[in-house]
């Protein structure tokens, strides 16, 4: 979260909050939680992550939300946005604030959907809600929508000398772009519906086919993140083998977009980076994995703040 003034004469500060609206996890500059919303008409028993808005109860982060190419089709991402704002404000000890949102979309979808998503985020001028028992009041000052992936490396473009490929591997999609001599190449941006969720589905199928059983997604995710889990060896081996096949397929898809490790460097961001590290076969001198899961949200904040300063304020 970055604090800015609308202009040099203003007394009140506006909070610039970057939110990475992932299909698997919602990330801010300082927090990360599962992309899940469960609605209740009555107050539920467990309230660790309870958000109350417009007299409706929402349990945040219990389950992953299904993949939706258009995030504006229901209210879930709006509710998740409120939860993300509350988490950032709570860390700063602030409960009433004017907020400028910074968010993003997959590279090839930005131009088509950014205005609709901005309108979706700003459909209410204010929002009053309770999260984790704390009352919040938010006044929305505006919103900017940026390309995801690029935002994660926007603060380190000087690293990208020569020819480089950037792969942002999320839960629902993999976004690919070229950054040549520190400049993004707009004509060489691609989006593949091949995120880590496809790996989880493949593990489920293999587990059922080979061992006739079902394993909880939390276990699969743990193996993806760390390469191991507290489960039997035969179950672990099935997960690892499926993850290795999935990771090999990632590199195949990159080659479809002319990836050649001898001619360019590869940079990987997003939650799928841990899969590359744990299960990929690659030259570590030519591939860089950026492990900061919040890098994209931080990049959104930086780009929004830079844009606002260039425009002379909010």
C-alpha positions as protocol buffer text, in pm:
chain_id: "A"
residue {
  index: 1
  type: UNK
  ca { x: 0 y: 0 z: 0 }
}
residue {
  index: 2
  type: UNK
  ca { x: 131 y: 342 z: -96 }
}
residue {
  index: 3
  type: UNK
  ca { x: 6 y: 670 z: 50 }
}
residue {
  index: 4
  type: UNK
  ca { x: -36 y: 967 z: -184 }
}
residue {
  index: 5
  type: UNK
  ca { x: -209 y: 1304 z: -182 }
}
residue {
  index: 6
  type: UNK
  ca { x: -451 y: 1414 z: -452 }
}
residue {
  index: 7
  type: UNK
  ca { x: -237 y: 1724 z: -494 }
}
residue {
  index: 8
  type: UNK
  ca { x: 27 y: 1907 z: -292 }
}
residue {
  index: 9
  type: UNK
  ca { x: -237 y: 2120 z: -117 }
}
residue {
  index: 10
  type: UNK
  ca { x: -454 y: 1829 z: -5 }
}
residue {
  index: 11
  type: UNK
  ca { x: -457 y: 1730 z: 362 }
}
residue {
  index: 12
  type: UNK
  ca { x: -610 y: 1385 z: 320 }
}
residue {
  index: 13
  type: UNK
  ca { x: -398 y: 1100 z: 183 }
}
residue {
  index: 14
  type: UNK
  ca { x: -521 y: 842 z: -65 }
}
residue {
  index: 15
  type: UNK
  ca { x: -413 y: 480 z: -28 }
}
residue {
  index: 16
  type: UNK
  ca { x: -295 y: 312 z: -350 }
}
residue {
  index: 17
  type: UNK
  ca { x: -362 y: -59 z: -303 }
}
residue {
  index: 18
  type: UNK
  ca { x: -245 y: -314 z: -559 }
}
residue {
  index: 19
  type: UNK
  ca { x: -448 y: -634 z: -588 }
}
residue {
  index: 20
  type: UNK
  ca { x: -355 y: -936 z: -798 }
}
residue {
  index: 21
  type: UNK
  ca { x: -693 y: -1103 z: -860 }
}
residue {
  index: 22
  type: UNK
  ca { x: -562 y: -1453 z: -927 }
}
residue {
  index: 23
  type: UNK
  ca { x: -777 y: -1757 z: -1000 }
}
residue {
  index: 24
  type: UNK
  ca { x: -607 y: -1948 z: -717 }
}
residue {
  index: 25
  type: UNK
  ca { x: -503 y: -1676 z: -473 }
}
residue {
  index: 26
  type: UNK
  ca { x: -565 y: -1307 z: -415 }
}
residue {
  index: 27
  type: UNK
  ca { x: -242 y: -1119 z: -350 }
}
residue {
  index: 28
  type: UNK
  ca { x: -173 y: -771 z: -219 }
}
residue {
  index: 29
  type: UNK
  ca { x: 167 y: -618 z: -151 }
}
residue {
  index: 30
  type: UNK
  ca { x: 173 y: -779 z: 194 }
}
residue {
  index: 31
  type: UNK
  ca { x: -86 y: -1058 z: 199 }
}
residue {
  index: 32
  type: UNK
  ca { x: -199 y: -1368 z: 10 }
}
residue {
  index: 33
  type: UNK
  ca { x: -519 y: -1572 z: 54 }
}
residue {
  index: 34
  type: UNK
  ca { x: -718 y: -1831 z: -139 }
}
residue {
  index: 35
  type: UNK
  ca { x: -961 y: -1711 z: -403 }
}
residue {
  index: 36
  type: UNK
  ca { x: -1274 y: -1849 z: -246 }
}
residue {
  index: 37
  type: UNK
  ca { x: -1609 y: -1701 z: -142 }
}
residue {
  index: 38
  type: UNK
  ca { x: -1883 y: -1890 z: 39 }
}
residue {
  index: 39
  type: UNK
  ca { x: -2208 y: -1702 z: 98 }
}
residue {
  index: 40
  type: UNK
  ca { x: -2432 y: -1743 z: 403 }
}
residue {
  index: 41
  type: UNK
  ca { x: -2767 y: -1582 z: 477 }
}
residue {
  index: 42
  type: UNK
  ca { x: -2715 y: -1642 z: 849 }
}
residue {
  index: 43
  type: UNK
  ca { x: -2406 y: -1586 z: 1061 }
}
residue {
  index: 44
  type: UNK
  ca { x: -2182 y: -1897 z: 1030 }
}
residue {
  index: 45
  type: UNK
  ca { x: -2021 y: -2073 z: 1323 }
}
residue {
  index: 46
  type: UNK
  ca { x: -1659 y: -2014 z: 1219 }
}
residue {
  index: 47
  type: UNK
  ca { x: -1567 y: -1650 z: 1161 }
}
residue {
  index: 48
  type: UNK
  ca { x: -1188 y: -1633 z: 1118 }
}
residue {
  index: 49
  type: UNK
  ca { x: -1219 y: -1479 z: 772 }
}
residue {
  index: 50
  type: UNK
  ca { x: -1578 y: -1358 z: 779 }
}
residue {
  index: 51
  type: UNK
  ca { x: -1674 y: -1052 z: 575 }
}
residue {
  index: 52
  type: UNK
  ca { x: -2017 y: -894 z: 626 }
}
residue {
  index: 53
  type: UNK
  ca { x: -2137 y: -666 z: 348 }
}
residue {
  index: 54
  type: UNK
  ca { x: -2488 y: -545 z: 271 }
}
residue {
  index: 55
  type: UNK
  ca { x: -2627 y: -775 z: 545 }
}
residue {
  index: 56
  type: UNK
  ca { x: -2483 y: -1088 z: 379 }
}
residue {
  index: 57
  type: UNK
  ca { x: -2213 y: -1310 z: 535 }
}
residue {
  index: 58
  type: UNK
  ca { x: -1915 y: -1419 z: 323 }
}
residue {
  index: 59
  type: UNK
  ca { x: -1653 y: -1670 z: 435 }
}
residue {
  index: 60
  type: UNK
  ca { x: -1333 y: -1581 z: 251 }
}
residue {
  index: 61
  type: UNK
  ca { x: -1077 y: -1833 z: 128 }
}
residue {
  index: 62
  type: UNK
  ca { x: -1243 y: -2163 z: 215 }
}
residue {
  index: 63
  type: UNK
  ca { x: -1232 y: -2305 z: -139 }
}
residue {
  index: 64
  type: UNK
  ca { x: -1084 y: -2210 z: -473 }
}
residue {
  index: 65
  type: UNK
  ca { x: -1318 y: -2029 z: -708 }
}
residue {
  index: 66
  type: UNK
  ca { x: -1378 y: -2194 z: -1044 }
}
residue {
  index: 67
  type: UNK
  ca { x: -1202 y: -2047 z: -1348 }
}
residue {
  index: 68
  type: UNK
  ca { x: -1391 y: -1758 z: -1509 }
}
residue {
  index: 69
  type: UNK
  ca { x: -1239 y: -1580 z: -1809 }
}
residue {
  index: 70
  type: UNK
  ca { x: -1463 y: -1281 z: -1730 }
}
residue {
  index: 71
  type: UNK
  ca { x: -1431 y: -1198 z: -1361 }
}
residue {
  index: 72
  type: UNK
  ca { x: -1724 y: -957 z: -1372 }
}
residue {
  index: 73
  type: UNK
  ca { x: -1986 y: -1230 z: -1417 }
}
residue {
  index: 74
  type: UNK
  ca { x: -2068 y: -1245 z: -1046 }
}
residue {
  index: 75
  type: UNK
  ca { x: -2006 y: -1055 z: -722 }
}
residue {
  index: 76
  type: UNK
  ca { x: -1727 y: -1278 z: -590 }
}
residue {
  index: 77
  type: UNK
  ca { x: -1429 y: -1076 z: -710 }
}
residue {
  index: 78
  type: UNK
  ca { x: -1585 y: -759 z: -572 }
}
residue {
  index: 79
  type: UNK
  ca { x: -1619 y: -924 z: -231 }
}
residue {
  index: 80
  type: UNK
  ca { x: -1262 y: -1054 z: -257 }
}
residue {
  index: 81
  type: UNK
  ca { x: -1148 y: -701 z: -341 }
}
residue {
  index: 82
  type: UNK
  ca { x: -1306 y: -572 z: -20 }
}
residue {
  index: 83
  type: UNK
  ca { x: -1130 y: -846 z: 176 }
}
residue {
  index: 84
  type: UNK
  ca { x: -797 y: -755 z: 15 }
}
residue {
  index: 85
  type: UNK
  ca { x: -845 y: -386 z: 96 }
}
residue {
  index: 86
  type: UNK
  ca { x: -934 y: -472 z: 456 }
}
residue {
  index: 87
  type: UNK
  ca { x: -621 y: -685 z: 499 }
}
residue {
  index: 88
  type: UNK
  ca { x: -394 y: -405 z: 378 }
}
residue {
  index: 89
  type: UNK
  ca { x: -567 y: -135 z: 581 }
}
residue {
  index: 90
  type: UNK
  ca { x: -564 y: -351 z: 893 }
}
residue {
  index: 91
  type: UNK
  ca { x: -187 y: -396 z: 870 }
}
residue {
  index: 92
  type: UNK
  ca { x: -154 y: -15 z: 869 }
}
residue {
  index: 93
  type: UNK
  ca { x: -402 y: 27 z: 1156 }
}
residue {
  index: 94
  type: UNK
  ca { x: -644 y: 218 z: 929 }
}
residue {
  index: 95
  type: UNK
  ca { x: -1018 y: 154 z: 919 }
}
residue {
  index: 96
  type: UNK
  ca { x: -1148 y: 448 z: 714 }
}
residue {
  index: 97
  type: UNK
  ca { x: -969 y: 548 z: 395 }
}
residue {
  index: 98
  type: UNK
  ca { x: -988 y: 685 z: 44 }
}
residue {
  index: 99
  type: UNK
  ca { x: -855 y: 410 z: -184 }
}
residue {
  index: 100
  type: UNK
  ca { x: -719 y: 408 z: -539 }
}
residue {
  index: 101
  type: UNK
  ca { x: -711 y: 50 z: -672 }
}
residue {
  index: 102
  type: UNK
  ca { x: -437 y: -92 z: -894 }
}
residue {
  index: 103
  type: UNK
  ca { x: -521 y: -426 z: -1056 }
}
residue {
  index: 104
  type: UNK
  ca { x: -455 y: -620 z: -1375 }
}
residue {
  index: 105
  type: UNK
  ca { x: -554 y: -872 z: -1639 }
}
residue {
  index: 106
  type: UNK
  ca { x: -370 y: -1132 z: -1848 }
}
residue {
  index: 107
  type: UNK
  ca { x: -159 y: -962 z: -2113 }
}
residue {
  index: 108
  type: UNK
  ca { x: -376 y: -1032 z: -2417 }
}
residue {
  index: 109
  type: UNK
  ca { x: -705 y: -958 z: -2235 }
}
residue {
  index: 110
  type: UNK
  ca { x: -619 y: -616 z: -2093 }
}
residue {
  index: 111
  type: UNK
  ca { x: -728 y: -403 z: -2388 }
}
residue {
  index: 112
  type: UNK
  ca { x: -1064 y: -580 z: -2419 }
}
residue {
  index: 113
  type: UNK
  ca { x: -1165 y: -612 z: -2054 }
}
residue {
  index: 114
  type: UNK
  ca { x: -990 y: -337 z: -1860 }
}
residue {
  index: 115
  type: UNK
  ca { x: -1268 y: -78 z: -1887 }
}
residue {
  index: 116
  type: UNK
  ca { x: -1533 y: -330 z: -1784 }
}
residue {
  index: 117
  type: UNK
  ca { x: -1322 y: -444 z: -1489 }
}
residue {
  index: 118
  type: UNK
  ca { x: -1252 y: -87 z: -1381 }
}
residue {
  index: 119
  type: UNK
  ca { x: -1626 y: -15 z: -1386 }
}
residue {
  index: 120
  type: UNK
  ca { x: -1687 y: -336 z: -1191 }
}
residue {
  index: 121
  type: UNK
  ca { x: -1441 y: -235 z: -919 }
}
residue {
  index: 122
  type: UNK
  ca { x: -1578 y: 121 z: -901 }
}
residue {
  index: 123
  type: UNK
  ca { x: -1948 y: 41 z: -925 }
}
residue {
  index: 124
  type: UNK
  ca { x: -1998 y: 183 z: -573 }
}
residue {
  index: 125
  type: UNK
  ca { x: -1853 y: 515 z: -462 }
}
residue {
  index: 126
  type: UNK
  ca { x: -1817 y: 387 z: -106 }
}
residue {
  index: 127
  type: UNK
  ca { x: -1828 y: 55 z: 78 }
}
residue {
  index: 128
  type: UNK
  ca { x: -1903 y: -8 z: 445 }
}
residue {
  index: 129
  type: UNK
  ca { x: -1834 y: -362 z: 565 }
}
residue {
  index: 130
  type: UNK
  ca { x: -1699 y: -572 z: 849 }
}
residue {
  index: 131
  type: UNK
  ca { x: -1403 y: -806 z: 815 }
}
residue {
  index: 132
  type: UNK
  ca { x: -1270 y: -1022 z: 1097 }
}
residue {
  index: 133
  type: UNK
  ca { x: -1486 y: -828 z: 1339 }
}
residue {
  index: 134
  type: UNK
  ca { x: -1349 y: -486 z: 1237 }
}
residue {
  index: 135
  type: UNK
  ca { x: -1561 y: -218 z: 1072 }
}
residue {
  index: 136
  type: UNK
  ca { x: -1421 y: -58 z: 755 }
}
residue {
  index: 137
  type: UNK
  ca { x: -1530 y: 244 z: 553 }
}
residue {
  index: 138
  type: UNK
  ca { x: -1379 y: 284 z: 204 }
}
residue {
  index: 139
  type: UNK
  ca { x: -1424 y: 568 z: -43 }
}
residue {
  index: 140
  type: UNK
  ca { x: -1307 y: 476 z: -392 }
}
residue {
  index: 141
  type: UNK
  ca { x: -1095 y: 743 z: -562 }
}
residue {
  index: 142
  type: UNK
  ca { x: -1025 y: 553 z: -886 }
}
residue {
  index: 143
  type: UNK
  ca { x: -867 y: 243 z: -1039 }
}
residue {
  index: 144
  type: UNK
  ca { x: -598 y: 155 z: -1292 }
}
residue {
  index: 145
  type: UNK
  ca { x: -572 y: -176 z: -1479 }
}
residue {
  index: 146
  type: UNK
  ca { x: -231 y: -303 z: -1595 }
}
residue {
  index: 147
  type: UNK
  ca { x: -96 y: -614 z: -1775 }
}
residue {
  index: 148
  type: UNK
  ca { x: -18 y: -885 z: -1523 }
}
residue {
  index: 149
  type: UNK
  ca { x: 320 y: -1052 z: -1554 }
}
residue {
  index: 150
  type: UNK
  ca { x: 486 y: -736 z: -1681 }
}
residue {
  index: 151
  type: UNK
  ca { x: 388 y: -560 z: -1358 }
}
residue {
  index: 152
  type: UNK
  ca { x: 590 y: -816 z: -1158 }
}
residue {
  index: 153
  type: UNK
  ca { x: 915 y: -708 z: -1328 }
}
residue {
  index: 154
  type: UNK
  ca { x: 839 y: -343 z: -1405 }
}
residue {
  index: 155
  type: UNK
  ca { x: 1079 y: -231 z: -1131 }
}
residue {
  index: 156
  type: UNK
  ca { x: 1369 y: -436 z: -1270 }
}
residue {
  index: 157
  type: UNK
  ca { x: 1353 y: -385 z: -1647 }
}
residue {
  index: 158
  type: UNK
  ca { x: 1722 y: -294 z: -1655 }
}
residue {
  index: 159
  type: UNK
  ca { x: 1793 y: -663 z: -1598 }
}
residue {
  index: 160
  type: UNK
  ca { x: 1636 y: -752 z: -1932 }
}
residue {
  index: 161
  type: UNK
  ca { x: 1926 y: -689 z: -2168 }
}
residue {
  index: 162
  type: UNK
  ca { x: 1914 y: -864 z: -2505 }
}
residue {
  index: 163
  type: UNK
  ca { x: 1626 y: -1102 z: -2578 }
}
residue {
  index: 164
  type: UNK
  ca { x: 1417 y: -1231 z: -2288 }
}
residue {
  index: 165
  type: UNK
  ca { x: 1099 y: -1430 z: -2243 }
}
residue {
  index: 166
  type: UNK
  ca { x: 878 y: -1369 z: -1939 }
}
residue {
  index: 167
  type: UNK
  ca { x: 636 y: -1644 z: -1830 }
}
residue {
  index: 168
  type: UNK
  ca { x: 377 y: -1561 z: -1565 }
}
residue {
  index: 169
  type: UNK
  ca { x: 235 y: -1896 z: -1450 }
}
residue {
  index: 170
  type: UNK
  ca { x: -77 y: -1854 z: -1240 }
}
residue {
  index: 171
  type: UNK
  ca { x: -353 y: -2087 z: -1129 }
}
residue {
  index: 172
  type: UNK
  ca { x: -573 y: -2040 z: -1436 }
}
residue {
  index: 173
  type: UNK
  ca { x: -349 y: -1903 z: -1711 }
}
residue {
  index: 174
  type: UNK
  ca { x: 10 y: -1877 z: -1829 }
}
residue {
  index: 175
  type: UNK
  ca { x: 98 y: -1539 z: -1980 }
}
residue {
  index: 176
  type: UNK
  ca { x: 401 y: -1508 z: -2205 }
}
residue {
  index: 177
  type: UNK
  ca { x: 570 y: -1197 z: -2335 }
}
residue {
  index: 178
  type: UNK
  ca { x: 904 y: -1093 z: -2480 }
}
residue {
  index: 179
  type: UNK
  ca { x: 1107 y: -812 z: -2323 }
}
residue {
  index: 180
  type: UNK
  ca { x: 1391 y: -713 z: -2554 }
}
residue {
  index: 181
  type: UNK
  ca { x: 1657 y: -463 z: -2453 }
}
residue {
  index: 182
  type: UNK
  ca { x: 1451 y: -360 z: -2149 }
}
residue {
  index: 183
  type: UNK
  ca { x: 1135 y: -295 z: -2353 }
}
residue {
  index: 184
  type: UNK
  ca { x: 821 y: -513 z: -2371 }
}
residue {
  index: 185
  type: UNK
  ca { x: 729 y: -630 z: -2722 }
}
residue {
  index: 186
  type: UNK
  ca { x: 354 y: -574 z: -2753 }
}
residue {
  index: 187
  type: UNK
  ca { x: 315 y: -794 z: -3063 }
}
residue {
  index: 188
  type: UNK
  ca { x: 472 y: -1091 z: -2889 }
}
residue {
  index: 189
  type: UNK
  ca { x: 233 y: -1140 z: -2596 }
}
residue {
  index: 190
  type: UNK
  ca { x: 38 y: -1463 z: -2553 }
}
residue {
  index: 191
  type: UNK
  ca { x: -208 y: -1614 z: -2303 }
}
residue {
  index: 192
  type: UNK
  ca { x: -243 y: -1990 z: -2255 }
}
residue {
  index: 193
  type: UNK
  ca { x: -512 y: -2147 z: -2040 }
}
residue {
  index: 194
  type: UNK
  ca { x: -249 y: -2365 z: -1878 }
}
residue {
  index: 195
  type: UNK
  ca { x: -210 y: -2269 z: -1514 }
}
residue {
  index: 196
  type: UNK
  ca { x: -127 y: -2482 z: -1212 }
}
residue {
  index: 197
  type: UNK
  ca { x: -492 y: -2583 z: -1176 }
}
residue {
  index: 198
  type: UNK
  ca { x: -450 y: -2797 z: -1489 }
}
residue {
  index: 199
  type: UNK
  ca { x: -168 y: -2978 z: -1308 }
}
residue {
  index: 200
  type: UNK
  ca { x: -393 y: -3042 z: -1008 }
}
residue {
  index: 201
  type: UNK
  ca { x: -659 y: -3188 z: -1237 }
}
residue {
  index: 202
  type: UNK
  ca { x: -398 y: -3413 z: -1401 }
}
residue {
  index: 203
  type: UNK
  ca { x: -279 y: -3535 z: -1058 }
}
residue {
  index: 204
  type: UNK
  ca { x: -636 y: -3618 z: -955 }
}
residue {
  index: 205
  type: UNK
  ca { x: -687 y: -3821 z: -1271 }
}
residue {
  index: 206
  type: UNK
  ca { x: -356 y: -4008 z: -1231 }
}
residue {
  index: 207
  type: UNK
  ca { x: -425 y: -4081 z: -864 }
}
residue {
  index: 208
  type: UNK
  ca { x: -767 y: -4224 z: -945 }
}
residue {
  index: 209
  type: UNK
  ca { x: -640 y: -4424 z: -1241 }
}
residue {
  index: 210
  type: UNK
  ca { x: -327 y: -4567 z: -1076 }
}
residue {
  index: 211
  type: UNK
  ca { x: -430 y: -4602 z: -711 }
}
residue {
  index: 212
  type: UNK
  ca { x: -809 y: -4578 z: -718 }
}
residue {
  index: 213
  type: UNK
  ca { x: -820 y: -4300 z: -461 }
}
residue {
  index: 214
  type: UNK
  ca { x: -877 y: -3927 z: -427 }
}
residue {
  index: 215
  type: UNK
  ca { x: -631 y: -3690 z: -259 }
}
residue {
  index: 216
  type: UNK
  ca { x: -715 y: -3349 z: -117 }
}
residue {
  index: 217
  type: UNK
  ca { x: -604 y: -3053 z: -328 }
}
residue {
  index: 218
  type: UNK
  ca { x: -417 y: -2911 z: -28 }
}
residue {
  index: 219
  type: UNK
  ca { x: -181 y: -3209 z: -41 }
}
residue {
  index: 220
  type: UNK
  ca { x: -126 y: -3168 z: -415 }
}
residue {
  index: 221
  type: UNK
  ca { x: -57 y: -2797 z: -371 }
}
residue {
  index: 222
  type: UNK
  ca { x: 195 y: -2871 z: -97 }
}
residue {
  index: 223
  type: UNK
  ca { x: 386 y: -3108 z: -325 }
}
residue {
  index: 224
  type: UNK
  ca { x: 378 y: -2850 z: -605 }
}
residue {
  index: 225
  type: UNK
  ca { x: 516 y: -2581 z: -373 }
}
residue {
  index: 226
  type: UNK
  ca { x: 779 y: -2784 z: -191 }
}
residue {
  index: 227
  type: UNK
  ca { x: 828 y: -3107 z: -387 }
}
residue {
  index: 228
  type: UNK
  ca { x: 717 y: -3324 z: -95 }
}
residue {
  index: 229
  type: UNK
  ca { x: 438 y: -3387 z: 159 }
}
residue {
  index: 230
  type: UNK
  ca { x: 363 y: -3603 z: 461 }
}
residue {
  index: 231
  type: UNK
  ca { x: 198 y: -3884 z: 265 }
}
residue {
  index: 232
  type: UNK
  ca { x: 285 y: -4239 z: 163 }
}
residue {
  index: 233
  type: UNK
  ca { x: 567 y: -4287 z: -89 }
}
residue {
  index: 234
  type: UNK
  ca { x: 346 y: -4438 z: -361 }
}
residue {
  index: 235
  type: UNK
  ca { x: 105 y: -4143 z: -343 }
}
residue {
  index: 236
  type: UNK
  ca { x: 389 y: -3892 z: -342 }
}
residue {
  index: 237
  type: UNK
  ca { x: 544 y: -4058 z: -646 }
}
residue {
  index: 238
  type: UNK
  ca { x: 221 y: -4026 z: -847 }
}
residue {
  index: 239
  type: UNK
  ca { x: 196 y: -3653 z: -765 }
}
residue {
  index: 240
  type: UNK
  ca { x: 562 y: -3594 z: -848 }
}
residue {
  index: 241
  type: UNK
  ca { x: 542 y: -3781 z: -1179 }
}
residue {
  index: 242
  type: UNK
  ca { x: 233 y: -3585 z: -1284 }
}
residue {
  index: 243
  type: UNK
  ca { x: 401 y: -3257 z: -1187 }
}
residue {
  index: 244
  type: UNK
  ca { x: 710 y: -3350 z: -1390 }
}
residue {
  index: 245
  type: UNK
  ca { x: 495 y: -3420 z: -1697 }
}
residue {
  index: 246
  type: UNK
  ca { x: 307 y: -3093 z: -1649 }
}
residue {
  index: 247
  type: UNK
  ca { x: 629 y: -2893 z: -1616 }
}
residue {
  index: 248
  type: UNK
  ca { x: 770 y: -3055 z: -1931 }
}
residue {
  index: 249
  type: UNK
  ca { x: 451 y: -2945 z: -2108 }
}
residue {
  index: 250
  type: UNK
  ca { x: 510 y: -2587 z: -1990 }
}
residue {
  index: 251
  type: UNK
  ca { x: 845 y: -2583 z: -2165 }
}
residue {
  index: 252
  type: UNK
  ca { x: 688 y: -2737 z: -2476 }
}
residue {
  index: 253
  type: UNK
  ca { x: 433 y: -2456 z: -2488 }
}
residue {
  index: 254
  type: UNK
  ca { x: 711 y: -2201 z: -2444 }
}
residue {
  index: 255
  type: UNK
  ca { x: 894 y: -2356 z: -2740 }
}
residue {
  index: 256
  type: UNK
  ca { x: 575 y: -2315 z: -2944 }
}
residue {
  index: 257
  type: UNK
  ca { x: 627 y: -1943 z: -2889 }
}
residue {
  index: 258
  type: UNK
  ca { x: 989 y: -1968 z: -3010 }
}
residue {
  index: 259
  type: UNK
  ca { x: 1159 y: -2012 z: -2674 }
}
residue {
  index: 260
  type: UNK
  ca { x: 1522 y: -2114 z: -2728 }
}
residue {
  index: 261
  type: UNK
  ca { x: 1736 y: -2126 z: -2411 }
}
residue {
  index: 262
  type: UNK
  ca { x: 2055 y: -2074 z: -2612 }
}
residue {
  index: 263
  type: UNK
  ca { x: 1930 y: -1752 z: -2768 }
}
residue {
  index: 264
  type: UNK
  ca { x: 1737 y: -1589 z: -2483 }
}
residue {
  index: 265
  type: UNK
  ca { x: 1691 y: -1584 z: -2110 }
}
residue {
  index: 266
  type: UNK
  ca { x: 1371 y: -1700 z: -1940 }
}
residue {
  index: 267
  type: UNK
  ca { x: 1218 y: -1527 z: -1639 }
}
residue {
  index: 268
  type: UNK
  ca { x: 935 y: -1699 z: -1450 }
}
residue {
  index: 269
  type: UNK
  ca { x: 693 y: -1525 z: -1213 }
}
residue {
  index: 270
  type: UNK
  ca { x: 371 y: -1636 z: -1046 }
}
residue {
  index: 271
  type: UNK
  ca { x: 280 y: -1931 z: -829 }
}
residue {
  index: 272
  type: UNK
  ca { x: 388 y: -2180 z: -1095 }
}
residue {
  index: 273
  type: UNK
  ca { x: 749 y: -2078 z: -1055 }
}
residue {
  index: 274
  type: UNK
  ca { x: 793 y: -2328 z: -772 }
}
residue {
  index: 275
  type: UNK
  ca { x: 696 y: -2607 z: -1013 }
}
residue {
  index: 276
  type: UNK
  ca { x: 974 y: -2503 z: -1249 }
}
residue {
  index: 277
  type: UNK
  ca { x: 1221 y: -2513 z: -959 }
}
residue {
  index: 278
  type: UNK
  ca { x: 1099 y: -2844 z: -815 }
}
residue {
  index: 279
  type: UNK
  ca { x: 1022 y: -3044 z: -1128 }
}
residue {
  index: 280
  type: UNK
  ca { x: 1166 y: -2866 z: -1431 }
}
residue {
  index: 281
  type: UNK
  ca { x: 1475 y: -2961 z: -1633 }
}
residue {
  index: 282
  type: UNK
  ca { x: 1655 y: -2642 z: -1732 }
}
residue {
  index: 283
  type: UNK
  ca { x: 1984 y: -2454 z: -1723 }
}
residue {
  index: 284
  type: UNK
  ca { x: 1976 y: -2257 z: -1398 }
}
residue {
  index: 285
  type: UNK
  ca { x: 2220 y: -2004 z: -1547 }
}
residue {
  index: 286
  type: UNK
  ca { x: 1967 y: -1918 z: -1820 }
}
residue {
  index: 287
  type: UNK
  ca { x: 1642 y: -1929 z: -1621 }
}
residue {
  index: 288
  type: UNK
  ca { x: 1547 y: -1697 z: -1332 }
}
residue {
  index: 289
  type: UNK
  ca { x: 1252 y: -1775 z: -1106 }
}
residue {
  index: 290
  type: UNK
  ca { x: 1115 y: -1473 z: -915 }
}
residue {
  index: 291
  type: UNK
  ca { x: 970 y: -1631 z: -601 }
}
residue {
  index: 292
  type: UNK
  ca { x: 791 y: -1330 z: -453 }
}
residue {
  index: 293
  type: UNK
  ca { x: 423 y: -1432 z: -481 }
}
residue {
  index: 294
  type: UNK
  ca { x: 323 y: -1070 z: -418 }
}
residue {
  index: 295
  type: UNK
  ca { x: 550 y: -926 z: -690 }
}
residue {
  index: 296
  type: UNK
  ca { x: 264 y: -854 z: -931 }
}
residue {
  index: 297
  type: UNK
  ca { x: 55 y: -669 z: -669 }
}
residue {
  index: 298
  type: UNK
  ca { x: 361 y: -464 z: -573 }
}
residue {
  index: 299
  type: UNK
  ca { x: 416 y: -387 z: -941 }
}
residue {
  index: 300
  type: UNK
  ca { x: 58 y: -267 z: -982 }
}
residue {
  index: 301
  type: UNK
  ca { x: 106 y: -26 z: -692 }
}
residue {
  index: 302
  type: UNK
  ca { x: 432 y: 104 z: -833 }
}
residue {
  index: 303
  type: UNK
  ca { x: 287 y: 158 z: -1182 }
}
residue {
  index: 304
  type: UNK
  ca { x: -26 y: 328 z: -1046 }
}
residue {
  index: 305
  type: UNK
  ca { x: 175 y: 558 z: -818 }
}
residue {
  index: 306
  type: UNK
  ca { x: 409 y: 647 z: -1105 }
}
residue {
  index: 307
  type: UNK
  ca { x: 115 y: 721 z: -1333 }
}
residue {
  index: 308
  type: UNK
  ca { x: -56 y: 938 z: -1070 }
}
residue {
  index: 309
  type: UNK
  ca { x: 260 y: 1135 z: -1000 }
}
residue {
  index: 310
  type: UNK
  ca { x: 311 y: 1191 z: -1373 }
}
residue {
  index: 311
  type: UNK
  ca { x: -43 y: 1322 z: -1402 }
}
residue {
  index: 312
  type: UNK
  ca { x: 13 y: 1566 z: -1117 }
}
residue {
  index: 313
  type: UNK
  ca { x: -179 y: 1381 z: -847 }
}
residue {
  index: 314
  type: UNK
  ca { x: -495 y: 1175 z: -824 }
}
